[in-house]
Amino acid sequence: MSSRTQILRDRETGVCYLQTWDGFAASITLLVNADGSPVVNSQATETTDA
């Protein structure tokens, strides 16, 4: 079984998510700043739809 972790960025909003999976288990979660606001990266060059 393999494990993988990647950061996804919504192309429209720039909001970032962390996706992980290990074997048959997977999860996705919103990345947040210290103040609890979503991490927004509108400058990313490589994107994956979330």
C-alpha positions as CSV (number, residue, x, y, z in Angstrom):
1,M,0.0,0.0,0.0
2,S,1.2,3.5,-0.7
3,S,0.8,6.8,1.1
4,R,0.4,10.2,-0.4
5,T,-0.1,13.8,0.7
6,Q,-0.8,16.8,-1.5
7,I,-2.0,20.4,-1.3
8,L,-5.0,21.2,-3.5
9,R,-5.9,24.7,-4.5
10,D,-9.4,25.8,-5.7
11,R,-8.8,27.5,-9.1
12,E,-11.7,30.0,-8.5
13,T,-11.1,31.0,-4.9
14,G,-7.4,30.2,-4.3
15,V,-8.4,28.4,-1.0
16,C,-6.0,25.6,-0.1
17,Y,-6.8,22.1,1.2
18,L,-4.6,19.2,2.4
19,Q,-5.4,15.8,1.0
20,T,-3.8,12.6,2.4
21,W,-4.4,8.9,1.9
22,D,-2.9,5.7,3.0
23,G,-4.0,2.5,1.4
24,F,-7.8,2.7,1.4
25,A,-8.2,5.5,3.9
26,A,-8.3,9.1,2.7
27,S,-9.0,12.6,4.1
28,I,-9.2,16.2,3.0
29,T,-9.1,19.3,5.2
30,L,-9.1,23.0,4.8
31,L,-5.8,24.7,5.5
32,V,-6.1,27.6,8.0
33,N,-3.9,30.4,9.1
34,A,-3.1,31.0,12.8
35,D,-6.2,33.3,13.1
36,G,-8.5,30.5,11.7
37,S,-9.0,32.1,8.3
38,P,-8.5,29.9,5.2
39,V,-5.2,29.8,3.5
40,V,-5.6,31.6,0.1
41,N,-2.9,31.3,-2.5
42,S,-3.9,33.1,-5.7
43,Q,-0.3,33.1,-7.0
44,A,0.2,29.3,-7.3
45,T,1.4,28.2,-10.7
46,E,0.3,24.5,-10.5
47,T,-3.3,23.9,-9.5
48,T,-5.6,21.0,-8.9
49,D,-9.3,21.5,-8.6
50,A,-10.6,20.8,-5.1
